[in-house]
Amino acid sequence: MNDSQVNFFPFKDGMKIPEDFEYEENHKDIINFFNKKASQCSREFIAKIFVMKNTDNVFLGYIALSICSIGKQDLKTTKAKGLYERPAIKIGQLIIDKKHQNKGYGSMAIRFVTSIAMKWKAFIPCRLIVVDAIDESAKEFYKKKNFHELTAKKDTLVLDLAPILKLK
């Protein structure tokens, strides 16, 4: 785990990913989203995008969040009682510069999203964090963070926040 603090800044129109940002070729769509579509998604309240920087103001990556719901029939749990839909925060994109991967920044991003759910719980329900893994490496990362595959969609993973939110 990296000792460095990470700050999350709201996306502002005109922001671009730095030219020296290193990424896998199959992640090009994530880069293009930030550079070409993030402004529109922010303006239309479709997604909230946060830039991740360390204390030296180095651009580490970004995370895009929106909301969704998951049907209880898609969850792999016997505790899916009550209402049919589970409200969720969806991680639309999470990318960390290759130079800064494996230093705990992805884990910090997950904690950031969890902290949002903790703050929301007094006002708006949020039971899950949902993500569509872009590849097997991403899927393994999320599984290590206690995310589980949905029944119907093997690339969609969920983290049940009930234990964190102290739900019974």
N, C-alpha and C positions, 0 to 999 in steps of 0.2 A: 504494500500500500504506500502510496506517495504521501509524504508529509505536507506537501504544498497545498495551500488552500485554493479552492476553485470558486470563482465567482460566476454567477449566472446573470447575464445582462439581457434585457428584452431586445429583440431584433428591432432595428430601425431601418426605414427605407434607405435603399442605396448600399446597404452592407453587402460585401462580397467575401467569399472565402479567399484567404491569402494565396498568392501564386505558389508559395513554397509548401502548401498543404499537401501531404502525401496520403494517398488512398489507393485501394485496390480498384482495378479497372471495372469490376462488376458493381462498384459503388458510385459510378459516374452519375447515375440518376439522382442520388442523394445530393451530390454536389450541384447538379443542375437545378434541383428544386430550390436550394438556398439562393443561388445566384439569379434565378429567373422567375420563380413562382412564390417565394416566401413573402414578398411585399404584398402581392394580391391576396394571399391566404390570410395575412395579418389584417389587411384593410377590411376584408369581408368576414372577419371573425370566424374563420374556418379552422385556423390553427394558431397557437401561440408558440413562437419560436424564441429560444433562449440560446445565446452565444456563451460558450464556456471559455473563460480565460483564467490563467493562473495569476498569482500576485505580481508577476513580472509583466503582466498584460499580454502574454503570449496567447494567441488564438489556439485553443486545444481542439475545438470541435463545436458541435451544436446539437440541440435536441428540439424537436417539434412535437407539440402536444395538442391533442384535441379530446373530445369526449365521444363515448359510444356506449352501447350496452350489449351484453352477451346473454343469450337465452340459457336458462339453467340446464336445459337438455344437452347443451354443448360442453358443460363443465364435467370434469372427471372427479366428482366428489359425491359422496352420499349425504353431505350436509346441505345440499341445494334444496332447501325447504322454502315455502312461502311464495313470493312473487316469482314470475317467470323470467323477468329480465333483471340483470345485475348491472348497475351503473358502473362505468369505468372511465379511467383516464387512458387514452391511447397514445402510445409513443409512436408517432408517425415516422420519425427518423431520429436516429442517434448515431452520430459518427464522431470518432476521435482520430486526430491526425496519427498516422502510422508511427511517427517519431515519438509519440506520447502514449502509445498503447501499452497495456500490461503494467501500468503504473497506478491503477486504482481509479482513474477518472471515470470510467464507465460505471463503476460501483457508486461513485459520488453522484453521478447523474440519476441513478436509480433512487438513491436516498433523497435527492432533490424532489423527484416526482412523489415519493412517499410522503415527504413533508408537506407537499401541496395537498394531498389527500387528508392528512391530519388536520390541516387548517380548514379545509372545506367541511369536514364532518359536522361542524356546528351549524352549517348553513345549507349545504347541498350534499346528498348522499353520494358516496363513491366507494364501491366495494372491491373493485379490481383495478389492476394495471394490466393493459393489453398491449402486445406488440406483435407485428408480423416480422419474423426473422428473415433477413435478406439472404442468408446462406447458412451452411452448417456451423461455421465458426460462431456466428452470431447466436444461433440456436443453442449451442453449447454454453456460451457466456450466460444467456438468460437462464438456462437450466441450473447453472451453478448458483444463481441468485434466487433459487426456489420457484422459478416460473415453471408451469406445466403446460403441455400441449393440450389444445382443445380436442374434443372427441372427433369432430368433423374436419378440422383444418389442422394438419400437422405442422404447418409453418407459423400458425398463430399460437402464441403462448400467453398464459395469464398468471398473474400473481394475485392470490387471494389476500386481501388486506385485513381480513377478519381478525387474525391473531394480533396484528399491530394496532388495529383500531379498538381492540378489546371487545369484540362482538361475541355473542354466545349463540 
